[in-house]
Amino acid sequence: VVKGMRPDVVSFTTAMAACDRAGWPERAVALYEKMDGMGVRPNAHALATVLRAMAGAGMADSAVALFEDAERRHGVLPDAPVFNALLYAFASAGRTRSVFAILRVMQRRNIPSTLVTFNTVLHALATARAPHQALTILHVHMPAHSIPPDAHSFAAAASACAHSGLWIPALRLLRALQTHGLYIP
């Protein structure tokens, strides 16, 4: 901290994002707590940033507690990126039921699903080896929300199929990538 200057939510958020990219989720959380302790009120972007860091470190339950605290104490109104970070925490932990519970909360609050939302859900379903649910997300829910799938969408659905021994649907999905002019990154 420079003498006479007080960090604001933007500087804290930038520092938390740097900690996340460096693989230091605990430092990102410590910065969030320091921000709170200094009376700097978090916003949705700051919350999403620290939740993403927590997700990468397997801190799903702690992420929920922080999410609820930010809403209750600070009046943070969570948006799609905040919910996506929370979804990522549970998808990474392989907790598919929690992923769907969070989706229901998003629906009740009229938070629109995004491509990131669906890709995170598809990732969770691939990890859970739930090909039929993944195909439903890809072929029913994404079109219903007017969200075209990207390479990650097809790859996650194909992975769910392949891990379950459904090779023909997996190969069809990989061919669909080419049909859509997409490539797996």
C-alpha distance (Angstrom), angle and dihedral (degrees) to the residues before:
residue distance angle dihedral
V1 . . .
V2 3.78 . .
K3 3.80 113.5 .
G4 3.77 110.1 -97.1
M5 3.80 93.8 14.0
R6 3.76 123.1 101.4
P7 3.82 119.9 -155.4
D8 3.79 115.9 -120.1
V9 3.80 132.9 -156.5
V10 3.82 91.5 -85.1
S11 3.81 94.0 54.8
F12 3.80 92.0 45.8
T13 3.82 91.5 47.9
T14 3.80 91.4 49.6
A15 3.80 91.0 50.5
M16 3.83 91.7 47.4
A17 3.81 90.6 51.3
A18 3.81 90.2 50.6
C19 3.81 90.1 51.4
D20 3.79 90.2 49.9
R21 3.82 92.3 50.7
A22 3.81 90.3 47.7
G23 3.81 91.1 53.0
W24 3.80 95.4 -109.7
P25 3.82 104.0 125.9
E26 3.80 93.2 158.0
R27 3.81 89.6 58.4
A28 3.80 90.5 50.0
V29 3.81 89.4 53.3
A30 3.82 90.8 46.2
L31 3.81 89.7 52.7
Y32 3.80 90.5 50.0
E33 3.81 89.3 51.9
K34 3.81 91.2 46.4
M35 3.80 89.5 50.7
D36 3.79 89.2 52.3
G37 3.80 91.5 46.3
M38 3.81 91.0 52.5
G39 3.79 90.5 53.1
V40 3.80 94.7 -110.8
R41 3.78 105.7 146.5
P42 3.82 114.9 -132.8
N43 3.77 121.4 -129.6
A44 3.81 129.7 -155.8
H45 3.81 92.4 -88.9
A46 3.82 92.6 53.2
L47 3.80 90.2 47.4
A48 3.81 93.2 49.4
T49 3.80 90.0 48.9
V50 3.79 95.7 53.5
L51 3.83 91.8 41.7
R52 3.83 90.4 54.6
A53 3.79 89.7 52.0
M54 3.80 90.2 49.5
A55 3.80 91.3 47.6
G56 3.79 92.1 56.1
A57 3.81 89.5 52.3
G58 3.81 95.9 50.6
M59 3.80 93.7 -109.3
A60 3.82 97.0 137.5
D61 3.81 97.7 141.7
S62 3.80 92.5 46.2
A63 3.82 88.4 48.7
V64 3.81 90.6 57.1
A65 3.80 91.3 50.0
L66 3.80 91.3 50.3
F67 3.83 91.0 45.9
E68 3.82 91.5 52.5
D69 3.80 92.0 45.3
A70 3.82 92.1 51.0
E71 3.79 90.2 52.4
R72 3.79 96.0 43.8
R73 3.82 102.8 39.3
H74 3.78 102.4 27.2
G75 3.79 102.8 28.8
V76 3.80 92.8 -125.7
L77 3.79 109.4 173.2
P78 3.81 105.5 -143.8
D79 3.78 116.4 -135.6
A80 3.81 131.8 -170.2
P81 3.84 94.6 -76.3
V82 3.82 90.4 53.3
F83 3.80 91.9 50.0
N84 3.80 90.8 43.6
A85 3.81 89.9 55.8
L86 3.80 89.6 50.2
L87 3.81 90.6 47.6
Y88 3.81 89.1 50.7
A89 3.81 91.0 53.2
F90 3.78 91.9 56.8
A91 3.81 95.7 37.3
S92 3.80 89.4 53.9
A93 3.78 89.7 50.0
G94 3.82 91.0 51.6
R95 3.81 91.9 -117.8
T96 3.80 99.6 142.0
R97 3.82 95.4 167.1
S98 3.78 90.0 57.2
V99 3.82 89.8 48.9
F100 3.80 90.0 56.9
A101 3.82 91.6 44.5
I102 3.81 89.1 55.5
L103 3.82 90.1 48.4
R104 3.80 89.2 54.5
V105 3.81 90.1 51.8
M106 3.81 89.3 50.9
Q107 3.81 90.2 51.6
R108 3.81 93.1 48.2
R109 3.81 89.8 51.2
N110 3.82 93.1 45.1
I111 3.80 92.3 -119.6
P112 3.82 105.0 158.5
S113 3.78 118.4 -123.5
T114 3.80 114.5 -121.1
L115 3.79 134.7 -162.3
V116 3.81 87.4 -93.7
T117 3.82 89.8 52.8
F118 3.79 92.8 53.5
N119 3.80 94.6 42.0
T120 3.80 90.1 51.7
V121 3.80 90.5 51.0
L122 3.82 90.1 47.4
H123 3.82 89.4 51.0
A124 3.81 89.5 52.9
L125 3.80 91.2 48.7
A126 3.81 91.7 49.0
T127 3.81 89.6 51.9
A128 3.80 90.1 47.6
R129 3.81 91.3 47.6
A130 3.78 91.8 -124.1
P131 3.82 103.1 147.8
H132 3.79 98.4 164.5
Q133 3.80 92.4 54.1
A134 3.81 90.1 45.4
L135 3.80 91.6 52.2
T136 3.81 90.1 48.5
I137 3.80 90.8 52.7
L138 3.81 91.3 47.5
H139 3.81 99.1 43.1
V140 3.82 103.1 29.4
H141 3.80 114.4 20.5
M142 3.80 99.8 39.3
P143 3.83 93.7 50.2
A144 3.82 89.9 44.4
H145 3.82 88.1 57.9
S146 3.84 91.9 43.3
I147 3.78 90.7 -117.6
P148 3.80 113.3 139.9
P149 3.80 114.1 -144.6
D150 3.79 119.6 -114.8
A151 3.81 131.0 -154.0
H152 3.81 90.9 -79.8
S153 3.81 90.5 54.4
F154 3.79 93.7 52.7
A155 3.81 93.1 41.9
A156 3.82 93.4 51.6
A157 3.81 92.8 47.6
A158 3.82 90.2 46.5
S159 3.80 89.3 49.9
A160 3.81 91.3 52.1
C161 3.80 89.2 51.9
A162 3.82 95.7 44.2
H163 3.81 93.8 47.9
S164 3.79 87.8 53.4
G165 3.79 94.3 49.4
L166 3.80 94.5 -107.4
W167 3.79 95.1 134.1
I168 3.79 99.6 162.3
P169 3.82 95.0 56.1
A170 3.82 88.9 43.4
L171 3.80 91.5 53.6
R172 3.81 91.3 45.9
L173 3.78 89.6 54.5
L174 3.78 91.7 49.9
R175 3.81 89.4 50.2
A176 3.80 89.0 49.2
L177 3.80 87.4 59.5
Q178 3.79 89.3 62.2
T179 3.81 92.2 43.8
H180 3.83 89.0 55.2
G181 3.80 91.5 45.3
L182 3.79 91.4 -114.6
Y183 3.78 130.0 138.6
I184 3.80 131.0 -160.8
P185 3.80 107.3 -107.7
